[in-house]
Amino acid sequence: MTQSNQVPVLEDPNISVPIVPFSALRRTRLSAVKQTIRKWPVLSIVILSLLVIAGVFAKWISPQDPYEAVLVDRLNSPAWYPDGSMKHILGVDHLGRDVLSRIIHGASVSLIISLSVILVSATVGTFLGMAAGYFGGWVDDIVMRIVELMISIPLLLIAMMAAVVYGSSLTLLVVVLSLFSWPGFARQVRAEVLRLRTADYVLIAKMTGASPTRIFAKHLFPGVLNTVIVLSTLLVGSVILSESILSFLGAGVPPPRPAWGSMVSEGRAFVTIAPWIMMFPGIAIFATVLGFNFLGDWLRDYFDPRLRQID
């Protein structure tokens, strides 16, 4: 007679398994979702992911040619209007061009301008700020006086004068925006370097005979990198907003290249009969600037332990 290897299950009527109601499970899931949203910049990631996808793959995902003008379809309503169609989901502008396609291609323009401006201004501003904070003396005086001069000059006036003299172009827009964006990096980086240059590891590097170039690369730059990253994300929103304002005033991206600011400007004359021409580009500007600002705030809290929320 063989013995069974199975373990007998004891049934105790006094032991009861708690039943969790569905409402409690739902509240738990909602709490987990809220915690994730608080911990990570979910909204910013979604907005910026859409911007990057639209900017990189605009040629393939846009439903229509953004430059093709079909006068028969001019001022056609969006798809949810009674007289709208799915061919033009966000409607058509006054020249018969698809609004959605122009918004998608306008995202690539915003990405090109913002990334170029950030690259130039962050490089120049970080280097000058580190030099001013580390060397001090006449170097600090010259750099800070230039920074104060650039801050005091109105950006819109200079940009419009340059557009009149040299003509509107993408290169000129990048140069003007970079010229007025680097002082913010220089001031903040200088303040960080003034604090870091008296740190023990920097003083020890000086005592061992390390050159200023090595101190900059190995000791000071890693200390200010977090600040540069946060400033870059915050500045992207400002650059896109400035580009939109200049395009709105006619001193930005030259037509017929689609730009959100110029689309808003073109839709002013038709705001009563075709509000979608300026409304949807305006929403795109608002969402993009909001996303980058939220991301910059989150990065500031993430890199600074004093500002982190303790749950």
C-alpha positions as CSV (number, residue, x, y, z in Angstrom):
1,M,0.0,0.0,0.0
2,T,1.6,3.3,-1.1
3,Q,1.4,6.4,0.9
4,S,0.1,9.6,-0.8
5,N,2.5,12.5,-1.1
6,Q,-0.3,15.0,-1.1
7,V,-0.6,17.3,2.0
8,P,-4.2,17.2,3.3
9,V,-6.0,20.5,3.2
10,L,-7.5,21.4,6.5
11,E,-10.7,23.3,6.2
12,D,-11.5,25.5,9.2
13,P,-14.9,27.1,9.1
14,N,-13.6,29.8,11.6
15,I,-11.0,31.1,9.1
16,S,-12.5,33.6,6.6
17,V,-10.8,35.1,3.6
18,P,-11.3,38.9,3.5
19,I,-13.2,40.1,0.4
20,V,-11.8,43.4,-0.9
21,P,-14.6,45.4,-2.6
22,F,-14.1,46.6,-6.1
23,S,-14.4,50.2,-5.0
24,A,-11.4,49.8,-2.7
25,L,-9.3,48.3,-5.5
26,R,-10.3,51.1,-7.7
27,R,-9.2,53.7,-5.1
28,T,-5.9,51.9,-4.7
29,R,-5.3,52.0,-8.4
30,L,-6.2,55.7,-8.6
31,S,-3.8,56.4,-5.7
32,A,-1.0,54.5,-7.5
33,V,-1.7,56.6,-10.7
34,K,-1.7,59.9,-8.6
35,Q,1.6,58.9,-6.9
36,T,3.2,58.2,-10.3
37,I,2.0,61.5,-11.7
38,R,3.4,63.3,-8.6
39,K,6.7,61.5,-8.8
40,W,7.4,61.7,-12.5
41,P,6.6,64.5,-15.0
42,V,4.0,62.4,-16.9
43,L,2.3,65.4,-18.6
44,S,5.6,66.9,-19.8
45,I,6.8,63.5,-21.1
46,V,3.5,63.1,-23.1
47,I,3.6,66.6,-24.6
48,L,7.3,66.5,-25.4
49,S,7.0,63.0,-26.9
50,L,4.3,64.2,-29.2
51,L,6.4,67.3,-30.1
52,V,9.5,65.1,-30.9
53,I,7.5,62.6,-32.9
54,A,5.8,65.4,-34.9
55,G,9.1,67.2,-35.5
56,V,11.2,64.2,-36.5
57,F,8.6,62.3,-38.5
58,A,6.6,65.2,-39.9
59,K,7.3,64.2,-43.5
60,W,5.7,60.8,-43.0
61,I,2.8,61.4,-40.5
62,S,1.4,64.7,-41.9
63,P,-1.9,63.9,-43.8
64,Q,-1.4,66.5,-46.4
65,D,1.3,68.6,-48.0
66,P,1.7,71.7,-45.8
67,Y,2.6,73.9,-48.8
68,E,-0.1,72.7,-51.2
69,A,-2.8,75.4,-51.5
70,V,-6.2,74.1,-52.8
71,L,-8.3,77.2,-53.2
72,V,-11.5,75.2,-53.6
73,D,-11.1,73.9,-50.0
74,R,-10.2,77.3,-48.4
75,L,-11.7,78.0,-45.0
76,N,-13.2,74.4,-44.8
77,S,-14.3,73.6,-41.2
78,P,-12.7,70.9,-39.0
79,A,-14.0,67.4,-39.0
80,W,-16.4,67.7,-36.1
81,Y,-18.3,70.6,-37.8
82,P,-21.4,69.7,-39.8
83,D,-19.8,70.7,-43.0
84,G,-16.3,69.3,-42.1
85,S,-14.6,66.2,-43.4
86,M,-12.0,63.7,-42.2
87,K,-9.7,64.8,-45.0
88,H,-8.9,68.0,-43.1
89,I,-9.3,67.1,-39.4
90,L,-8.4,70.5,-38.0
91,G,-9.7,72.5,-41.0
92,V,-8.2,74.5,-43.8
93,D,-6.7,78.0,-43.7
94,H,-7.5,81.0,-46.0
95,L,-5.2,79.7,-48.7
96,G,-6.5,76.1,-48.8
97,R,-3.7,74.6,-46.8
98,D,-4.3,71.8,-44.2
99,V,-3.9,73.2,-40.7
100,L,-3.0,69.9,-39.0
101,S,-0.2,69.3,-41.5
102,R,1.2,72.8,-41.0
103,I,1.1,72.4,-37.2
104,I,3.0,69.1,-37.5
105,H,5.7,70.6,-39.8
106,G,5.8,73.7,-37.5
107,A,6.9,71.4,-34.7
108,S,10.1,70.5,-36.7
109,V,10.8,74.3,-37.1
110,S,10.4,74.8,-33.3
111,L,12.7,71.9,-32.5
112,I,15.4,73.0,-34.9
113,I,15.4,76.6,-33.6
114,S,15.2,75.7,-29.9
115,L,17.9,73.0,-30.0
116,S,20.2,75.3,-32.0
117,V,19.7,78.2,-29.6
118,I,20.2,76.0,-26.5
119,L,23.3,74.4,-27.9
120,V,25.0,77.8,-28.8
121,S,23.8,79.8,-25.7
122,A,24.5,77.0,-23.2
123,T,28.0,76.5,-24.6
124,V,28.9,80.2,-24.6
125,G,27.2,81.1,-21.4
126,T,28.6,78.2,-19.4
127,F,32.2,78.9,-20.6
128,L,32.0,82.6,-19.9
129,G,30.2,82.1,-16.5
130,M,32.9,79.6,-15.4
131,A,35.7,81.9,-16.5
132,A,34.1,84.9,-14.7
133,G,33.5,82.9,-11.5
134,Y,36.9,81.2,-11.4
135,F,39.3,84.0,-12.4
136,G,37.4,86.9,-10.9
137,G,39.0,90.4,-11.2
138,W,38.9,92.1,-14.6
139,V,37.6,88.9,-16.3
140,D,34.5,88.9,-14.0
141,D,34.0,92.6,-14.5
142,I,34.1,92.4,-18.3
143,V,31.8,89.4,-18.6
144,M,29.2,90.7,-16.1
145,R,29.1,94.2,-17.8
146,I,28.5,92.5,-21.1
147,V,25.7,90.4,-19.5
148,E,24.1,93.4,-18.0
149,L,24.3,95.2,-21.4
150,M,22.7,92.3,-23.2
151,I,19.9,92.0,-20.6
152,S,19.1,95.7,-21.0
153,I,18.7,95.6,-24.8
154,P,15.1,94.7,-25.9
155,L,15.1,91.5,-27.9
156,L,12.0,92.3,-30.1
157,L,13.5,95.6,-31.3
158,I,16.8,94.2,-32.3
159,A,15.2,91.2,-34.0
160,M,12.9,93.4,-36.0
161,M,15.7,95.7,-37.0
162,A,17.8,92.8,-38.1
163,A,14.9,91.3,-40.1
164,V,14.5,94.6,-41.9
165,V,18.2,95.0,-42.7
166,Y,19.1,91.4,-43.5
167,G,15.7,89.9,-44.3
168,S,13.9,87.2,-42.3
169,S,15.7,83.8,-42.2
170,L,16.0,80.8,-40.0
171,T,19.7,81.4,-39.4
172,L,19.2,85.0,-38.4
173,L,16.5,84.0,-36.0
174,V,18.8,81.5,-34.3
175,V,21.7,84.0,-34.1
176,V,19.5,86.7,-32.5
177,L,17.9,84.4,-30.0
178,S,21.3,82.9,-29.1
179,L,22.7,86.3,-28.6
180,F,20.1,87.2,-26.0
181,S,19.9,83.7,-24.4
182,W,23.5,83.1,-23.2
183,P,23.5,85.8,-20.4
184,G,21.1,83.7,-18.3
185,F,23.5,80.8,-18.4
186,A,26.5,83.0,-17.6
187,R,25.0,84.6,-14.5
188,Q,23.8,81.3,-13.0
189,V,26.9,79.4,-13.8
190,R,29.1,82.2,-12.4
191,A,27.2,82.1,-9.1
192,E,27.7,78.3,-8.9
193,V,31.4,78.6,-9.6
194,L,31.9,81.2,-7.0
195,R,30.6,78.6,-4.5
196,L,32.5,75.7,-5.9
197,R,35.9,77.4,-6.3
198,T,36.4,77.4,-2.5
199,A,35.6,73.7,-2.2
200,D,38.3,71.4,-0.8
201,Y,38.7,69.3,-4.0
202,V,39.2,72.4,-6.1
203,L,41.7,73.9,-3.7
204,I,43.6,70.5,-3.6
205,A,43.6,70.5,-7.4
206,K,45.2,73.9,-7.4
207,M,47.8,72.9,-4.8
208,T,48.8,69.9,-6.9
209,G,49.4,72.2,-9.9
210,A,46.4,71.3,-12.0
211,S,45.8,73.7,-14.9
212,P,42.7,75.9,-15.2
213,T,41.6,73.8,-18.1
214,R,41.8,70.6,-16.1
215,I,40.0,72.2,-13.1
216,F,37.2,73.4,-15.5
217,A,36.7,70.0,-17.1
218,K,37.2,67.7,-14.1
219,H,35.9,69.7,-11.2
220,L,33.8,72.8,-12.0
221,F,31.9,71.6,-15.1
222,P,30.4,68.5,-13.4
223,G,29.3,70.7,-10.5
224,V,27.4,73.1,-12.7
225,L,26.1,70.5,-15.2
226,N,22.8,70.0,-13.3
227,T,22.2,73.8,-13.3
228,V,22.9,73.9,-17.1
229,I,20.4,71.1,-17.7
230,V,17.6,72.7,-15.7
231,L,18.2,76.1,-17.4
232,S,18.2,74.5,-20.8
233,T,14.8,72.9,-20.3
234,L,13.4,76.1,-18.9
235,L,14.9,78.2,-21.7
236,V,13.4,75.9,-24.5
237,G,9.9,77.1,-23.6
238,S,11.1,80.7,-23.7
239,V,12.8,80.3,-27.0
240,I,9.8,78.7,-28.6
241,L,7.6,81.5,-27.3
242,S,10.0,84.2,-28.5
243,E,10.2,82.5,-31.9
244,S,6.4,82.5,-32.1
245,I,6.2,86.1,-31.1
246,L,8.8,87.1,-33.7
247,S,7.0,85.0,-36.4
248,F,3.7,86.6,-35.4
249,L,5.3,90.1,-35.9
250,G,6.8,89.1,-39.3
251,A,10.4,89.0,-38.1
252,G,10.7,85.2,-37.6
253,V,10.5,82.2,-39.9
254,P,9.9,83.5,-43.4
255,P,6.8,82.2,-45.3
256,P,5.7,79.9,-46.7
257,R,7.6,77.7,-44.2
258,P,5.1,76.8,-41.5
259,A,5.7,78.3,-38.1
260,W,3.2,78.4,-35.2
261,G,3.6,82.1,-34.6
262,S,3.1,83.0,-38.3
263,M,0.0,80.7,-38.4
264,V,-1.5,82.6,-35.5
265,S,-0.7,85.9,-37.2
266,E,-2.3,84.8,-40.5
267,G,-5.5,83.7,-38.7
268,R,-6.1,87.0,-37.1
269,A,-8.1,88.3,-40.0
270,F,-10.3,85.3,-40.0
271,V,-10.9,84.8,-36.3
272,T,-14.7,85.5,-36.6
273,I,-15.3,83.1,-39.5
274,A,-12.5,80.5,-39.2
275,P,-11.2,80.6,-35.6
276,W,-9.4,77.2,-36.0
277,I,-6.7,78.8,-38.2
278,M,-5.2,80.6,-35.1
279,M,-6.7,78.6,-32.3
280,F,-4.9,75.3,-32.9
281,P,-1.4,76.7,-33.4
282,G,-1.9,78.8,-30.3
283,I,-2.8,75.6,-28.4
284,A,0.4,74.0,-29.7
285,I,2.5,76.9,-28.4
286,F,0.7,76.9,-25.0
287,A,1.1,73.1,-24.6
288,T,4.8,73.0,-25.6
289,V,5.8,75.9,-23.4
290,L,3.8,74.4,-20.5
291,G,5.5,71.0,-21.0
292,F,9.0,72.3,-21.0
293,N,8.3,74.5,-17.9
294,F,6.9,71.6,-16.0
295,L,9.9,69.5,-17.0
296,G,12.3,72.2,-15.9
297,D,10.6,72.5,-12.5
298,W,10.7,68.7,-12.0
299,L,14.4,68.6,-12.9
300,R,15.2,71.4,-10.5
301,D,13.5,69.5,-7.7
302,Y,15.1,66.2,-8.7
303,F,18.7,67.6,-8.8
304,D,18.4,69.6,-5.6
305,P,17.8,67.4,-2.6
306,R,16.6,70.4,-0.6
307,L,13.6,70.9,-2.9
308,R,12.6,67.2,-3.2
309,Q,9.2,66.4,-1.7
310,I,9.3,63.9,1.1
311,D,6.4,61.6,1.0
